[in-house]
Amino acid sequence: MPPGLGLTIRYHLQPGTGKKPGTTNQKTDRIRAAFVRMFDADPRKLDQMALACWQKAADGDVSAQTFIRDTMDGRPIQRSDISIAQQHRPSEELSDEELAARIAELEAEQAGTAH
């Protein structure tokens, strides 16, 4: 890796991917633990992996671009996730932008059902 590049990324491997939160399996846990040991033993490897992914993304590799986006910012919220989140938050807790978006959404739904 070129000196002075200072490339570091945070890594977070979620055990039990695709399962209910808190649900894990032993194989996933062992694989995760192996990666953590490798990264702890030689943190430069993680930087090398990040640089390789960055270069692929810069060359137009969409999966690398998606990986970087998801790693840095988290996966985009799906519409169903937004609806569920809105159902459990009192209107007093919503920002002005969230309230305006919700009002627009309800007005659009109402206009779609009006005959």
C-alpha positions as CSV (number, residue, x, y, z in Angstrom):
1,M,0.0,0.0,0.0
2,P,1.4,3.4,-0.9
3,P,2.8,5.2,2.2
4,G,0.8,8.2,3.5
5,L,-2.4,7.0,1.9
6,G,-3.9,6.6,5.3
7,L,-6.7,4.4,4.1
8,T,-8.6,2.8,6.9
9,I,-12.2,1.5,7.0
10,R,-14.3,0.2,9.8
11,Y,-15.4,-3.3,9.4
12,H,-18.4,-4.9,10.9
13,L,-19.2,-8.5,10.2
14,Q,-22.7,-9.4,11.3
15,P,-23.2,-12.9,12.5
16,G,-26.3,-14.7,11.3
17,T,-26.8,-12.6,8.2
18,G,-30.2,-13.2,6.7
19,K,-31.6,-14.4,10.0
20,K,-33.6,-12.7,12.8
21,P,-31.5,-10.2,14.8
22,G,-29.6,-12.0,17.5
23,T,-29.8,-15.4,15.7
24,T,-26.4,-16.9,14.8
25,N,-25.1,-20.2,13.8
26,Q,-21.8,-21.8,14.9
27,K,-20.3,-21.9,11.4
28,T,-20.8,-18.2,10.9
29,D,-19.4,-17.4,14.3
30,R,-16.3,-19.5,13.6
31,I,-15.7,-17.8,10.2
32,R,-16.3,-14.3,11.7
33,A,-13.8,-15.2,14.5
34,A,-11.2,-16.3,12.0
35,F,-11.5,-13.0,10.1
36,V,-11.2,-11.0,13.3
37,R,-8.1,-13.0,14.3
38,M,-6.5,-12.4,10.8
39,F,-7.3,-8.6,10.9
40,D,-6.0,-8.3,14.5
41,A,-2.8,-10.2,13.6
42,D,-2.1,-7.9,10.5
43,P,-4.2,-4.8,10.3
44,R,-2.5,-3.9,7.0
45,K,-4.3,-6.8,5.3
46,L,-7.6,-5.0,6.0
47,D,-6.2,-1.8,4.4
48,Q,-5.0,-3.8,1.4
49,M,-8.4,-5.3,1.0
50,A,-10.0,-1.9,1.2
51,L,-7.6,-0.5,-1.4
52,A,-8.3,-3.4,-3.8
53,C,-12.1,-2.9,-3.3
54,W,-11.7,0.8,-3.9
55,Q,-9.7,0.3,-7.1
56,K,-12.4,-2.1,-8.4
57,A,-15.1,0.4,-7.6
58,A,-13.2,3.2,-9.3
59,D,-12.9,0.9,-12.4
60,G,-16.7,0.6,-12.5
61,D,-17.3,-2.6,-10.6
62,V,-20.9,-2.1,-9.3
63,S,-20.7,-4.8,-6.7
64,A,-17.6,-3.1,-5.2
65,Q,-19.3,0.2,-5.3
66,T,-22.3,-1.2,-3.5
67,F,-20.1,-2.9,-0.9
68,I,-18.4,0.4,-0.1
69,R,-21.7,2.2,0.1
70,D,-23.2,-0.4,2.4
71,T,-20.1,-0.6,4.5
72,M,-19.7,3.2,5.0
73,D,-23.3,4.3,5.2
74,G,-25.2,1.1,5.9
75,R,-27.7,-0.5,3.6
76,P,-30.4,1.8,2.2
77,I,-33.7,1.6,4.1
78,Q,-36.3,-0.3,2.2
79,R,-39.8,1.1,1.9
80,S,-41.2,-1.6,4.2
81,D,-38.6,-0.7,6.8
82,I,-39.6,3.0,6.6
83,S,-43.3,2.1,7.0
84,I,-42.5,0.0,10.1
85,A,-40.3,2.7,11.6
86,Q,-43.0,5.3,11.1
87,Q,-45.6,3.2,12.7
88,H,-43.6,3.0,15.9
89,R,-42.7,6.7,16.2
90,P,-45.0,9.3,17.6
91,S,-45.5,12.3,15.3
92,E,-43.8,14.5,18.0
93,E,-40.5,12.7,17.4
94,L,-40.5,13.2,13.6
95,S,-38.6,16.0,12.0
96,D,-40.3,18.6,9.8
97,E,-38.9,16.9,6.7
98,E,-40.3,13.5,7.9
99,L,-43.7,15.0,8.7
100,A,-43.8,16.7,5.3
101,A,-42.8,13.5,3.5
102,R,-45.5,11.5,5.5
103,I,-48.2,14.1,4.7
104,A,-47.2,14.0,1.0
105,E,-47.3,10.1,1.0
106,L,-50.8,10.1,2.6
107,E,-52.1,12.7,0.2
108,A,-50.8,10.7,-2.7
109,E,-52.4,7.6,-1.4
110,Q,-55.7,9.4,-0.9
111,A,-55.6,10.9,-4.4
112,G,-55.0,7.4,-5.8
113,T,-58.1,6.0,-4.1
114,A,-60.4,9.0,-5.0
115,H,-62.6,8.3,-7.9
